[in-house]
Amino acid sequence: MIAELFEVAGKVALVTGGTSGIGRMIAEGFVRSGVRTYIAARDQARADATAAELASAGGVCIGLAADLSEANGPAALLEALTSREARLDILVNNAGANNRGPIAGVTAEAWDAVMDVNLRAPFLLIQQALPLLRAAATEGGHASVINIGSIGGLHIPNWEAYPYGASKAAIHHLTRALAKSLGADQIRVNAIAPGPFHSRLTDTTSEAVKKSVQTYIPVNRAGEAQDVQGTCIFLASRAGAYVNGSTIALDGGYIAAL
């Protein structure tokens, strides 16, 4: 059956930044599909509250606290996960930071704050999750890492966001490098480069974003939860088992139309 290609029930997933925006959308899709889903956020109470909401309709969702801006944040998160699970089928590196403004206003501290969360943390999480990912990949299947990049890493937008764009371009490159390194272990690494989705960084209800969508997005709408949920389920399932090292522009055709 074709539907079986997209089956993910029974898998274990970790989604960073899973309490809001795209991360919450992804986590909700996994929970509803029968994935035992962990969501990570800085605040334990917020992680617990969101996990309870996502699990309320059925399924399993567990909140974990981790500050990925700290150098030891990934290790602490993996320690908490390892105490609960023997394998990790799906790792979604979604937690992110942003900094906008003219070149003259970018400080070293602001640059590092974005790079630490958007680039260093995903690499360290993958590195330190390798035992759990390899455990999942040895069960006759594969493990899937999904890095959340951005169309801001594929082109130069009309606003200035130097560390953000650089970090997202770098995570796309890192995705390819890790795909080459880990493919033989049946650990696939891919990236999604979203266009406008509603989040704490992008208010798709604002007039400015609406006008931008109408002007630049060929399908004439912002991204919706099912768009990113479907893409992640594809990448995590047998249906996506031969996709490795790709960056998928999930943007309604924005990049293609440039």
N, C-alpha and C positions, 0 to 999 in steps of 0.2 A: 504494500500500500504506500502511495506517495506520502500520505500524512505521517507515516512513521519516520520519514526522513527528517522531519522537523520536531520529533519528539525529544523533549529535554527533561521530562519528569524523572525524579529520583537523583538528579545531579545536585551538586553543591556549588553555590556561587558566592562570591564576595564582591560587593559594589561599593566603592568608596564615594563619598559625597552623596550618599543615597537618601538623604532626608528631604531633598528639594530638587526642582528642575528636572533635567534630563536623567540624573541619577535615580531619582524617585520613580520616574517613568519606567526606566529599565528594570528596577527592582520589582515594581508592581507587575510587570509583564512576566518576570521569572516566577514570582510567587504564584500567580494565577495559572502558570503552566506546570506547577508541581515541583519546582526547584526549591530546595532548602536554601534560603537566601539570607545572607548576612549583609547588613548595611553598616557602613562606618561613618561616623561624624565626630566632630570635636567634643560635643556635649553628650554624655551618656543618657541623660533624661530625654533629650530630643530624639536620640537614636531609638530609645525604647518606645517612646510615644509613636513615632512614625512606624516602627516595626509592628506595633500592635494594630495600627490602622490598616496597614497593608495585609496583615494576616486575618483581619476580622471577617473577610468574606470566605475564608478557607485557605489553607496553605500554611507554610512555616516561614516566618521572618524573624530574625534575631538582630538586635542592635548591639554594636560594639563602639567603644570610644577610642579615638586616636587623633592626635594632632600631627598631621602629615607635614606641617611646616617645620617640625623639629627633626633633627637628624636621626634620632632614635625612634621616631614615630612609626615608620614601617615595621621595624623589628618588634615593637610593642604590640602592634596590631596582629602580626603574624603569630606572636606568642599566644595571644588571646584566642585566635582561631585554631591554632594547633592543639590547644587544650580541649577543644570540642570536636575537631574533625581530623580524620586520618588522610583525607584527600581533598583536593580542590579542583573541580572540573572547569569552573569558569571564574576568571578574574577580570573585573571591569575597573579600569583606572579612570575614574570620572572626576574625582575631586579636583577643583581648580581655583586659581586666583587670577585676578586681572589688575591692570594698572593702565589707565589712559591719561594722555596729556602730551603737551609739546615736548620735544627732545630736550629742551633746556631744563625741564622740570623733573626729569628722570634721575633719581638718586640711586646710589649703589645699593642702599637698603631696599628700595622699591624693586629694583631689578632682581636682587637675590630672593626677595619674598615670593615673586612670581615663579622664578626658576626652581626654587626649592619645592614648591607644591606641584607645579605642572610638569617638571622633568625629572628632578632627582627622586622624588617620592615614587613615581611609577617604576623607575628603573630598580630602586631598592626593593620595592614590593615584589616585583617579578623575580629578582635575584633571590630573595629570601623565601619566596613561596615555591621555589623549584622542587623541594622534596614533596610537597603536597601536590603540585601539578604533575610531577612524574608518577606519583602514586595513582593518580586518576588516569594517566595515559597508558599505564601498563595493564589496564583492565579490558584489553581488546578494543579500546576506543581511542580517544584523544582528549587533550585538555585545550581550552581556548582562552587566550588572553585578548581582551578588547580594550584598546587605548582610545579614549575620547580626545580627539584632536579638535580641529576647527577649520572652517573655510578661511579663517583669518591666518592660517598657516599655509594656505594654498595661493593666496593673492594678497595684494596690498589694499586694504579697505580705505574708505574716504575719511576715516578718523585715525588719529595717532594713538597707537597702542604697541609701542616697541617691544617691551619684554614679553607681552602676551603673544604677539604674532611670532616672535622668534622662538618662544617655548613650544608653540604648537607645530611650527615647521620642524623643530627638533624632535618632537615626539613622533611625527610621521617618519622621520629618518631612523630613529631608534627602533620603531616598529619593524622596518625592513631588516635592520641589522640583527635584531633578536629572532625574527622569522628564519633567517638564514642559519643562525646558530642553534636554534632549538627545534627546528623542523624534524631532524632525525630522531628526536625523542618523542615525536608525535604531540608536541606542544606547538599549537599554531598561534601566531601573533598577528593581529590585524588592527587597523584603526578605523574609526568613524570620524569624519569631519563634518559636523552638523552646520547647517545654516541657522536661520532664526528659529529657535524653540523658546517657549516661555520659561524663564528662569529668573533667579535673583540678579543675574547679569544682563538679561534681555527682557524687557517688558513688551511683549508682542501686542499688548492692547494700546500702547501709546500711539499717538498720531504719527510720530516720526517713523516708528518701525512699520506701521501700516503702510505709509507712503513708500517706504523703501521696498517692502514686499511687493506692492503693486507695480513698482517701477522695474525691479530687477529679477523677481522670481517668476519664471515662465508658468508655473502651475498656479500662481496668483494666491498663495496662502502661506502662512507660517507652518512649521512642522508641528505635528501632533503626536501624542503619546504612542499611538499605534505604529507610527512610522519608525521610531527608534526601537520600539519593542520588537517589531517584526525583523528588523535588521539584526538585532542582537541574538534573537532566537535562531535565525538562519546561521549566523556565524558560530553559535555554540552547539549546533546540532549536526547530525550526519549530513544534512543537506549542504553544509558549508565546509565539509571536511577537506576539500581540495583547494580552499581559499587560504592563502598564507602570504603574509607580507603586503597585503593590499591596504590602501587607504580609500575608503568609500565616501565620496562626497554625498552626504545626505542633506540636500539643499534645494530640492525642487527644480534643479536645472540651473541654478545661479552661476556656478563656475563654468558650465558648458556654454552658457549664453554670453560670457564676457567677450 
